[in-house]
Amino acid sequence: MYMAKQTGKTSNSAHEPNLKGTMVAVMFVAAFLIISWFGVWGIFIAR
């Protein structure tokens, strides 16, 4: 059975998608959740 030798990123990077946009979207969602949580917590403490 023939097995190809993989050398670094040459054969692997061609198939991986660019996920920078996904990371930015996740960071925006996380920031929204944290800000919302602290906003509700602030309203709770102020009462």
N, C-alpha and C positions, 0 to 999 in steps of 0.2 A: 504494500500500500504506500502510495506517495504522499508525503506530508511536506507542505511548503514551509520554509523557514521565514518567520516574520521578523523583520528588522525594524525596530523602533516604531515610529509613527507613519511610515510610508504606506503600509497597507491598511492600517487601522483608522487613520484620521480621515480618509476619503469617505468613510461610511458614517462618521459621527456628525450629527447635526449641530449647528451653532445654537447654544442654549443661553446666550447672554440676555436675550429678550425675555426668556422664561424667568431667569433669576431676577430681573428688574420687576417683572409683574408680581412675583412672589414677595419681593421686598415691599412693593406698594400695598399689597393686601395685608402683609404683616404690620406695616406702619398704621394702616387704617384700623386694624383690630386693636392695636395697642393704644392708639389715640382714643378710640371709642371706649375702650375699657376704662381708661383713666378719666374720660369725661363722665361716664356713668358713675364711677367711684367718687368723683368730685361732687356730683349732684347728691349722692347718698350721704357723703360726709357733711355737706352744707346744710342738710335738713336737720 
